Structure formats: C-alpha cells, structure tokens
Amino acid sequence: MRTELRTEIRTTSSPNQTSSQSQRSSAARWLGIVCSLGMSASLAPGGCTTDAAEVSDDSSERDTNAGGGTSTEFSQKREELCAATFGNTDSFELCTEDAASCTFSAGLGGSRSCADVCEAAGSECLQAFGNATSNPCKVGPEIDCDTAGHVDDICVCALDHSDGESVNPSSTGGNPSPLSFDTTEMPRSLGKELVFHSGFEHGVDLPRPQVEGRQWWQEFRGRDEATGFSWDDDLPGSPRFQFLVLSDKNISNHADNRIETVAGFDGSQTRALYMEQLLDDRDMDYNSRNQLLFGNDGGFANDVYYSYWIKLQGDLNELPQKCNSTASWRLMGEWFTANDRIGYEIRDVGKTPAWHLKHERRASGGGWENGLFGDTNRDVAVPVGEWFFLEVYLKHSTGGDGRVWIRVNGETVFDQRGRNRTGGQVSDMFTPKLYDGYRNACRRFQWVDEFQIWR
C-alpha cells in the first residue's frame, strides 16, 4: 500500500522582500510535494492511482465542507481532471488553480530522473528533493533534476497551461486551495504598516540564555541581512524569551531555543527558529513554558497584527501517551492585562486537534475564570508536522470595535468582534509560545519562520 501526503504553497512577494526572498517565495507558483511513506512493488499507469485518489478524498473533504458539494463528487471530478490533464504518470496530486502554470509531483521508481518523469508528462522539472531514510516524510536536500533517484525521491514538475486549457477550480465543485492568499491582504486592509520582519537569516544571533532575577531569559541580537530589520532596534515591545525555570536549574535540561537550517515552507533550505520544551520545573509556582514576551511599548499591542510560518512536531498527537499525561492542549499565544487574558490554543491533542479561542478574567480569589467569550473551531484543520501560515490580529477594546481575528493558511479560524477587555491595556503579549500541561519529562518542539509585525 502506498500512502501520500500533500502540501501546496502559494505566496505573494511583498514590496519589502529582497530578491533572494522573492526567488524563495516564487510569486504565483504552486509547489506540490508528494511524500512517499511506503512504495508498492508496481503502480499501474493511467492517471490518478488508487492511493493518490484516497489522499485527494481526505484533503478535498475539508474544502467542500466549506464550499458545498460532497467529497465523493469532488474526488470523482478531480480524478477525471487528473487523467485528462496529466495522462500516464506514476503518481501525482492535481493543482486545481487557474494559472499560467500548474505543478504536480511524481514519486520516482527504478532509476529514472525527475527530468525524465516530468518530460514524460509533457512538463518541465522545477525542483527535485531527496527524502531522509529515517523519516520518509521529511523533505531532504534539493538535488539535481537530472539525477536518477529512488522510490523516496520527490519531483516537482510544471505543466504549461498558457494555451488557455487551464484547470478551473470551480469546475471541480470545490474551493481553490486555502493557501492561495496574499500574505499582506489583512494588515493592509486594516491600515497597518510593516514595522518588523525577520526570517532569522544571517546577521541574526540567539545567544545562550542568561539568569536575571530568579529565572532564565534569552534575547535575539543583530540585523537580518535578508530583510534589513534589526532585533535590537526595530521591533516594538523589547521582546525576549521567558522560560519560567528557576535560576538554580540547568536550563538545558528544561528548554532550548536556537536557529537551525531546515527545509522551509517552500521546500528550500532556510534558517528558522527552533523552540523546544523538555521538562517542567516543579519548584516554580506555575508550569514551565518557552515564550517570546513583548511589553506594550507605546500601546502597540492594543491594536496589532502579526504573522509567521510555524511547523508543529509530527508526533503532536502522541504526546499525551509519551508524556504520561491526560493534558490535551497546547497554548500558542496570549495577551494579558491586570484583569483579563485572551489566549488561542490547540485542544484535543491525542484525538482530533482543534483550535480554541478564549477570554478569561481574574477571579475574586485569584486565578482565572471564564470571561466574555470562548469558541472552538473544528472545521479548519490543525496542520501537524507541516508548515502553515498563522495570522493574528487583536483590537483590544471595552467597546463594540474590539476584534480578535485568526487565520490559518488563508482560512479564517476566528473573527470574534465586540468587547474583549474589562480593565486596563495589554501589559504583556506572548508569541510565539510553547506551553502545555505536561509536567513529566518529554520533548515538545516547533519551528517558526518569517516573523512579521504590522502596526
């Protein structure tokens, strides 16, 4: 049995992007990446294979639930379009975007090269990737299109639709991919301007944590050579990592942050922030956490938009068992006042993870209690083990103009409007954040890239 996993990315370069970023983000280009988890002895030619169609069922079900029609109808139409468009390829996923070029992927078998596979389908090889044998679902280094590969190699091919025979998403009965969005659309519509952007590229450094007071802290240093923004001078809120680990503990046993070179959201090699939580410090009054803490200099956090790409660990759903715990949540971001806190998190880890947004207020005896709102979204999937684009906007207000808006890969998860504070202004903003309820020793981690703040 062959199983495949697909991720598709489309990004639009902003005016502030450098030429190297534009090449990496590749405006108006679709990249379909097929990840081989196992390989059958032979695959019958003739359009969509059984296994590829099964994957299409899973991914298209989310699309059609939002836009009408059944996943079965969508899959049948997609299979017809696959065969008509790509012909006799071993395996592929159809890009249903009405664009000048359309891409698909093919897993290699035997000793063929990606160039041969793409050419046989009447297309051109854009990129080829190798897969790490220890983790077949992790895209490895980019390799030459002409290099003959093996069953775990991935080809990214482009099929020219400039003759007007483009595949139209509406003809499938479903919606276009939720990743076809402009990453600058929301903040600009809010009248925001980009004040900071870093992809943790060369020039950015993350020195070892230092003790201050009773606990450990860590701060970025340097100017991102790719974006030109400085962590020392340009970012509001004077952010630094807070660990909630006492100073008499060895921080390396509890948490770690570093900049790593990894396969990024578009498959190319990039520098990204790696965040890890290992062990709770039970001598603290609160559970340990690894979080980037912002102050509210000039009140910027009262009306702020931020975004970043993030990749959660692939074994997220196995953590309750691995950590020997009943905890089933991961908090990803928060805002605090003296009387209020607003947080967004992942719930039902270990089952079917879902997004949750909540407002809480200070209880009379201390601690927190349910506040003005709480909502769970089970319609927008929580991507696990793959990069996704997270956007967050807060308008903190005691009136009807308050708003908490969160979008994942171009799909709105929450748009909570109205009063969202009962007291003073935001005192602290935490993002990105790695915090859960596991008190036993176990490894939790995530990667973050292309961090932006607009105000």
N, C-alpha and C positions, 0 to 999 in steps of 0.2 A: 504493500500500500504506500502511496506517495502522498504526502501532505505538504501543502504550500501555504506560505504566509505572505501577504502583500502589503506594502506601504507605498503610497503615492504622495508626491510633494510638488507643490507649485508655489513659488514665491515671486513677489514683485519687488524689484530693487527700489529703494528709496533714494531721493536725490542726495542723501548724505553718504551713500555707500561708496566705498572706494572701488576701483576697477577690479581688484582681486576678489572683493566680496561679490561684485556683480557676476563675475565668472562662476563663483561657487554657488550663488543663488540662482543664476541662469534664468532670467525672467522669461515667462511664458513657455517654459519647457517642463514636460512631465517626465518624471523618472519612476518607472515601475520596477520594484525589486522583488524577485521571487526567491524565497528562502527554502531550500530543499532540506527537509527534515528526515527524509528517507527516500530511497530510489527503487522503483520496481525494476525487474530484470529487463523489461522492454515496454515501450509505450507505443501504442498504436497511433499512426498519423491520422490526420483528418480533422483539423480544427481543435476545439476545446477537448481536452482529455476529461475523463470522469472526475479525476481528482481536482483539476482546475475548476471544473463546474461546481464542485462541492464548496470550494472556497468562495466562489462568487456568490453562492447562496447565502453564506454567513455574512459577508460584507455588505451585500445588497439589501439584506433584510432590514438593516438599520436605516438605509437610505429610503426605502419605500415606506417604512413605518412613518417617516416624517412627511413624505410627499404623496402618499396614496398608492394604491396598487398592491399586489401581493408579491412576496419574494419569489414564489414559483414562477409567476408570469415574467418577472424581471429577469430571472435566471434563464428562462427559455429564450427570451428575446436576445439576451446577451450572448447566449451560446450560438444563436443564428448569426449574430453580428461577428462573433469571433471567427467562425468558419468562413464567412463571406469576406472578411477583411484580411485575415492572416493566413488562411489556407493551411497547408500541412506542416505545421510547426509542432515540435515535441510538447512544449508546454508554454503557456503564456497567460497573462492577465490583460484584459481589454481596457484600454484607456478611452472612456466614452466622453471625450472632450472635443468640441467643435473648434479645432485649432489648426494652424498651418502644419504642425507636425504632431504625430501621436506616437507614443512609445509603448513597448511591451517588453517582457523579459522571457528568456528561454533558458531552462536548465540544460547544461551540456551532458551528453552521454558519449562514451567512446573517446576518441582522440580529436574531435573536431574543435575548431577555434570559434570564438564568438563571432568573428568576422564572417566565417562560413555560415553559421546559423542565421545571422541577420540577413546575409546576402540571399540565402535560400528562400527567405520570406519576402524578398523584394524590398529590403530595407537596409539601413546603414548602422553599423555598430557605433554607439556613442561612448560606452564605457564597459569595462569588464571588471569583475571583482572575484577575489578568492574567499573561500569560507574557512574559518578556523576549524580544524577537525574536532577539537574538544567541545566546540559549541557551534554546530552547523547553522544556527540561526543568527550568528553574529557576522556581519559582513566584514571581510578582511581587507587587506591592502588592494588598491587598484592595480590591475595587471593589464598587459597589452591586449588589444582586441584580437591580434593575430596569434596569440599564444594558445596552443592547444591545451585544453583543460580536462577536467574530470567531472564526475556527476555532481559535485557540490559547487561548481563554478556558476556564476551568475552573469548573464549578458543583458545589457540594456541597449535596445535597438530602436531606431527612429523610423517610422513609416511616413512617407510624404503624402499628405492629403491635399496638396496645393492644386490638384486638378478639380477641386470642388466636390469630391466624393467624400467629404468629411463625415465622420460618425457623429450624429446629433444626439446629445444626451436625452432630449425629450422623447426620441423615438423608442427608448428602452422602457419607458413607463416609470423611471425612477428619477432621482435628482442627480445633478453633477456631483462629483466628489466634493465632500465638505472642505477639502484642502485648497479649493480654487478661490482664494480670497486675497485681498490686498492687505498686507500687514500694517499699512498706515491709514486704512479707512476709518477705523473707530476714533483714534485720537484726533485726527484732523477734523472729523465731523463734530467733535466736542470743542474745537477751537484750541487744541493743545499743540505745543511745540516740543520737539525733541530736545531734551536737555542733557541726556546721557545715553551712551550706547557703548557696550563693550562685549566682544566675543572672547575675552580672556587671551587675546593674541599676544605676540611678542611685545615686550615692554611692560606687561602686567606681571606682578610678582605677588605671591602669597607667603610671606614669612611665617615661621613657626609660631604657634600660639604663645601668648605671654600671660603671666599672672598679674591681675590687677584687683586689689581688694581681696575678696575671699574666693574668687573664681577665675576661670580661664577665658581669654578673649583672643581674637585674631583679626587682622586688618589687611585689606588689599593695599598694594602700593603700585605706582607707576602709571604711565600713559599708554593706552592701547594704540599700537602703531597702525593698525588697520582702520580704526575709526577716528583716531585723534583725540578721544576723550580721556581725561585723567581721573583715576580713582581718588587721587589726593585733593584735586581742586574743583572738579566739575560736578560731582554728584551731591545733590542736596541730602540733608539728614545725617551726614557724617557716619555712614554705616560701618559696622564691624560685627564679626561673628561672636555670638554669645553661646557658650556651651552648657551652662548650668552644671558644672563639675567643679567641686571644691579644689582650692589651690594645693592642698596636700596630696592630691591624687595625681597619678601619671596620666596625662591627658591622652597619650597614645593608646591606652587601654580602653578609653571610653569613646573617642570620636576622632575624626580626621577629615581635613579638607585639603585639597591640592588641585593643581592644574594639570590635566592629563591630555595627551594627544590620542584622540579616538576617532572612529568613524562617526561623522556628524549626521545631521538630519537629512542631508542630501547625498550621503554615502561617501563624501570626500573626507580626507583627514583634516581634523580641526583641533584646536586647543579648547578644552571645556573644563568647567568647574566640576570636580568630583566631591560629593559630600557623603560622609559615612557616619553612622552611629553604631556603636558596638556594645556598650554596657552602661546600664543606669548607675548613677551614684546615689546609693540609698541613704547616704548621710545628708543629702540635700533635702530641703523642705518640699521640693517639687520634683517630678520626673525629669531626668536629664533630657536635653534637646540640643540640636545643632541648628542655629538660625541666624540669619543676617538681620541685625537690628538697626532700624533707622529711627532717628529722632524726627521731630517735626519742625525743622528749621524754617522760619518764615511761614509756617502753616501749610507747606506744600502737600502734606499727607492728608489734608482735609478735602482735596479735590485733585486726585492723582490718577493717572493711567500708567500701568507698567505691563511689560510682556517679556517672555523669554521662552526658548525651547527647553524642554525638560524630558528626560528619559528615566522612568522608574525601573527598578530592578525587575528582571524577568520572573523571579520566584516570589513576587509580592504576595500572591495568593497562598503560598505555602508557609508564610511567616507565623501564623498562629500555632501551627504544629511545630515548626522549627524552634520557635521561641518558647514553647511550652506555656502558652498563654491563651486566655479567652479574649484578649483585646483584638478588636477588628476595625480599627480606624487609623488613619494617618492624616495629621493636620498639615496643610500645605502653606497657609498664610493667615495672618491675623492683624487686626488693628485694636489698640487699647486706648481707653480713656480711664479716668478715675472711677467711672460708674458703668461703663459699657465695654463690651468686646464683640467684634464681628469676626468670624472665622469661616474658612472654607476648607473642606476636608474630603477624604475618601472614606466611605463607610462600607461595611460588609466585606472587608478583606477576609479571604478564606472561603467566600461564597461567590457572589456576583458583585464585584465592587461597584459602588455608585457614588455620585457627587452629592455633597450635603453642604448647605449654607445655613448659618445660624447667627442670631443676635442673642447675647446674654447680658444680664445686668447684675450688678453687685447685690448679693443677698444681705439681709439685715444682720445676719450672724457671721458675715464674711463668706468667701467663696462666691460661686456664681449660680444663677438660676435662669430658667427660660425667660427670654425677653420679648422683643417686638415681633420677631418672625423666625421661622425655621422651615426649610424646604429641602426635599430630596429629589434629585433628577436621576431616573433610571433609563431614560431614553437616549442620552448621549453617553456612549461607551467610555469607560476609563481605559485609555491605552496603557498596556503593561508591556514592558520590555521593548518599547519602540519610542522614538522621539515624537513629541507632539508640541504644538504651539499653544501656549497658555496666555490669555489676555485678561487683565483685571482692571476694573475702573471703580473708584469709590468717590461719591459726592456725599460727604459726611454732613448731616443736617438734622435739625429738630423739626423741619417743616416738610412740606409736600414735594420739594425739589430734591430730596435725598435719593440716592441711587447706588445700588451695588450690582454691577454687571460683570459677568464672567463668561468667556468664550473659549472653547477648546477646538482647535483645528477648524476654525471658521464657523462652528456651530454654537449658538447661544445656549449656555447651560442654565444661567440665572440672569434675570433682569428684575431685581427687587427694587421697587420705587416707593418713595414716601419716607416718612420719619425713620431714621436709623440711629439716633443718639438721644440719650436722655439727659446728658450732662455736658461736660466741657469738651474741648477739642481733643483730637487724637494726640496722645503723648508718645506712643511707640507704634511702629509698623514693622512687621516681620515678614520678609520674603527674600529669597526662597527659604523654606523652613523644612526641617526633617525632624518630625516629632510624632511619637506614637505611644501606646500604652504598655509596651513590652518592657518589663523590669529585669528579665533574665538576659544573660549574655547571648546575643545573636546579631548577625550582621544585617544592617539595613543601609541602603545606599541609593543614590541617584546622581544623574549628571545634569548640568544646566549650561546653556549656551545662549549667546546673542541677547544679553540682558539690556533692556531699554526702559527709560523713564521719560514720560511726557508730562508737561505741566502747563 
